[in-house]
Amino acid sequence: MATAYPFPDNIHVTSTVTIKLNNTNYLLWKTQFESLLSCQKLIGFVNGAITAPPRTVSSTTSNTVTETPNALYESWFCTDQLIRSWLFGTLSEEVLGYVHNLTTSRDIWLSLAENFNKSSIAREFTLRRSLWVLEKKDMTFAAYCREFIAICDALSSIGKPIDESLKIFGFLNGLGRDYDPITTVVQSSLSKASPPSFGDAVSEVENFDTKLRSYSAPESVTPHLAFQAQQTGYGNASRGGYRGRGRSSGQNRGRGGYSSRGRGFSQHQSNPRASGERPICQICGRIGHLASDCWNRFDENYQRPDIAQVFSSLQVSDGNEWITDSGATAHVTPSAGNLQSATTYTGNDTVQVGDGAYLPITHVGSTTISSSAEGGGKGSSK
């Protein structure tokens, strides 16, 4: 057999052409396959530079013409079938169904070009529209980058790559108002003699995104927000007492339907819905809705009737009495002498009174409060 055509049968095509051709990656696949054929001097088999020699050769003996097989054709045919097998090995099953009945490598190459290289107008329109309407919104910055680059790659694979400056503009346009500072900086740099590349723009925005997310950390609670009480019911001393267990008692519960924790200045609402109870509004005191849904929440002059009664009942005669009509599980006294085992308070909490002022806490302790229903309470001195 003549060896006029190379026959590199030791080539592992999958190590060079690393992707299988499908409906979306023709350009990438073609680039890899052309590189393989070029380095082996076989590109002419598919682009038409190398044509098939005659199958037979004629010889004349004693005025008799005899046709004999052409050894050069056999060499060409073996190499062509080798390339054909390479092509088949790098096609997906769906694409292989289009060309499996074609006999030469050039026929396969031309058929693939006809189907994929001529980009579909509808597909190009769909991809471009998806690119321009893409917005970050609730996505993470990394997810937004992946989706944007995937659409750009899809356009490149059909031979319609996006210009670098338009790619940067579309990328910045979808970020949103939070990224306006860095967007303005990058856009202004596009007019310079050496404008940034798309990769440079992504890197700048990524650094800004990292700094932006660092500002999202929750702020520390100020001392004026330490006293928060939300009740699910309204109890008083005449209906039942409250029992205090001192400063480290954990969580105390009264018949009023609410709970307190710690020193009594940071109270947490028990969840009425979890126990099947209907919610009670903390603004108007009515049953059936929460404070967030109350129609009185924006009325600065509104005052709940029972709150007015509570403040009117808070009367101190000589500094030694405890008035528990406020329905609280932690009470305030003006004298540290009213507390048993009073200790100096070293925290940062304060007590807010009716006129909006904040009074310091000097001591904490516990005592027994006598009322029509025997009970105990924990108090603080101010």
PETA-V386425 format. One line per field, one symbol per residue. phi: phi as a letter, one per 30 degrees, with the letter a starting at -180 (. if undefined). psi: psi as a letter, one per 40 degrees, with the letter a starting at -180 (. if undefined). Layout:
phi=???
psi=???
This chain:
phi=.dcdcdbddcdcdddccdbcdbdbbddddddddddddddchbdddccjdccddddbbcbcbhiccbcbeddddddddddddddeddeddccddddeddbdcdcbddeddddddddcddddddddddddddddcdbdhddddddddddddddddddddcibddeedddddddddcdjddceeddddddddddddcddddddddddddddddddddddddddddedcdcbbbccabcbddclcbcccjdcdiccbcddjbbbbidjcbcbddddddcidddbddccidcjacddcddcdccdcdbdedddddddddbcdbicccccddiccbccbdbdddcdhdbdccdcdbcccddjdccdccbblbacccadbdabacbbcb
psi=hifdhiggeehhdeedgeihhaeefddddddddddddddefeddddeedhihiidiiiihhffhhhhiihddddddddddddddddddeeiiddddddedeididddddddddddddhihddddddddddddehidbeiiddddddddddddddddeefgihiddddddddddediddedddddddddedeidgiiidddddddddddddddddeehhiihideedhhhhieigiiddeiiihifadfebhihieeeiiiibeeegihhihdddeeiiihhedeeiieiiddeheedehdehhhddddddddeghhdeeeihheeeeiehihieheeeihfhihheaeiihhadeeihhihdiiaiihhhadhhiiihiih.
